[in-house]
Amino acid sequence: MSKTNFHVIENEWIILKDGTRLAARIWMPDSAGAESVVPAVLEFLPYRKRNGTAPRDESTYPIFAAAGIAGVRVDIRGCGESDGVIDGEYTARELADAVEVIEWIAAQGWSNGSVGMMGISWGGFNCLQVAALKPPALKAVISIASTVDRYNDDIHYKNGTHLSAQLSWAATMSAYQSRAPDPDIVGERWLGMWLERLEQEPFFMEQWLSHQRRDDFWRHGSICETFEEFSVPALMIAGWADGYRNTPLKAVVGMPEKTWALIGPWVHKYPHFAFPKPRADFHGEAIAWWRHWLCGEGNGVESTPRMRAYILDGPRPARRREADPGYWIAKNRWAEPETITLHLASSGHLEHDPVSGLSGSALLQSPLDTGTMAGGFFTPKPDAEMAGDQRIDDAGSLVFESTVLAEECVVLGQPVLKVVLSSDVPLANLAARLVDIHPDGVATRVSYGVLNLAHRLGNAEPQPLEPGKPVEIVLVLDACGYRFGPGHRIRLALSSAYWPMILPPPNDATLAVDLAKLQLELPLLGTHRRIKVAEPTNPDPLPHYDILKEGSSSRSIARNLADGVTRYRIDEDSGLSRHPDNGLCTRDIHEEVWSITQGDPLSMTAEARWTCITERDEWQTRTNSVSTLSCTETEWVISERIEAFQDDRNVFTRERTRRILRDHM
């Protein structure tokens, strides 16, 4: 790409009121300050602008700058080359720092005083949270793969269940935060800054496990608490293949005058390079969005349909899903969808308005390793991280299905399961999956929901079950947009385990399900129009760095039939790559193993190992980290060990172990 009309400022120091220096990389239109003032877009992350997010930054901000929009990519306090030490996720200090950065941008001579904020995942979260603070210069946000409810729609907990992703992410953050700053930017201070971070980095898993119910810790930063006060236009983007699929729908319901939603088939990536395809022209969408809200351009952005969604049309599980069949639809306004309710008929099939229903009850005690085909909570790649063929998990589940469909059934929204059940122990989990059964028997997961039954009345005050006493359960499944075609069948699968996605309670519960009172409500697509969503013109938008060693990726399951132990293993090696401009070489190696023994939920263990290498020429740093999780009937047991090396010489070692009481989990 020609750089004739913009330039890159590799590092700009933004000095906060307390003297802390934050490191920024800026893509600046050449016209800024000389011929005119320009708007700016901020992305505020802990992921290292020099090497962590550089590929995706370099795929987008040059496009913005060429269009006359400055891109300001800032490492938050204690990350990359910024001073200080991180103090957690989305903390009050982090958000206050972001407000100061916005004020700094707006005050620059090249700025027109209007700032946008955007990001995916962490950056998608904090742009919403900062917008809720209403800094005057912040005029609009684009939030991708984010949440409005930190307790129920993030990698920690889901309806009171303990997500395995919590340990995975704690280990990831521990590894990411252990990496050294770049001496080319901070000079000889790098070693002191590195050691300060290693000494003072928070124990993320301890922070999060200390809040197992929805308390003020999680309410902070959850903008759903005060939807009515949110005043900033927000473009909310997500993918059906990602764990953050609920957010656009919740936002368009909670703040309908401020939200525009776009939901594609994608994993946890920006939509201009995400899989499965089709992709979306994110650059075109974003530039039009910024020009309207930051420059006052009358380009009709505000008339964009409030809901645009890709309706999946019978995709099949695959080792890699390059593209998913389907079509785009639009709704000018989102309204509560009409529903169709399926009951169990006397034939045993799910039917709408059956002549006679099925009576009696069914017992459910799933094998503890039911769930190995669930994939991950959030999915950066369209491979085994996505849900696989559900027939394996269905074997350990109660399964109910429709007869073969004579006509299509198209859904958009969140399905709802209503059921009456009892448990033989006070604590139990329930997982429900909506599955598309293809004519040849292949089973595609359409949606799922999980619930810690102690959270059936809410997440703030868990209530244990009274053994043997029937209770009414309402379980809202994740949002989906899907067409069940003629010749297919609709399946509902219920299980008492969904491992390793969610971790088991202390006892291996048996549930008794009242078949007469089981209902499945499906949200129908309803009135809509088909549309086209522009795809990017560049099929390969990410920059190509020097590959010094190829990477690899695998997920595997091993079941030992002799001792009943199932192990779920993840191996990821990023390979060694070199940035062609700054010369930084980076490699991350990740190994993670989850294990459980049939019949013994207290046997659950996990270990996540990371090796992070950052080097240039004769300078090399490396960190090795190990995070573990196990449990007793009353406690979670966690540990973390970090070793840091400079040129193969150990410069730091730390070990931490904590025992934290289980809180109705």
Secondary structure, DSSP 8 states (H G I E B T S, - for coil): ---TTEEEEEEEEEE-TTS-EEEEEEEEETTBTTTB-EEEEEEEESS-TTTTSHHHHHHHHHHHHHTT-EEEEEE-TTSTT-SS---SSS-HHHHHHHHHHHHHHHHSTTEEEEEEEEEETHHHHHHHHHHHT--TTEEEEEEES--S-TTTSSSSEETTEEBTHHHHHHHHHHHHHTS---HHHHGGGHHHHHHHHHHH---HHHHHHT--SS-HHHHTT-GGGGGGG--S-EEEEEETTSTTTTHHHHHHHHSTTTEEEEEES--SS-TTS-SSB----HHHHHHHHHHHHHH---SSGGGS-SEEEEEE------SS-SB--EEEEEESS-----EEEEEEBTTSSEEES-SSB--SEEEE---TTTTTTS--SS-SSSSTTS---THHHHTTSEEEEB---SS-EEEEE--EEEEEEEESSS--EEEEEEEEE-TTS-EEEEEEEEEEGGGTT-SSS-----TT--EEEEEE---EEEEE-TT-EEEEEEES--TTTB---SS---EEEEGGG-EEEEEB--S-EEE-----S-S--S---EEEE--EEEEEEEEETTTTEEEEEEEEE--EEE-TTT--EEEEEEEEEEEEETTEEEEEEEEEEEEEEEEETTEEEEEEEEEEEEE-SSEEEEEEEEEEEETTEEEEEEEEEEEEE----
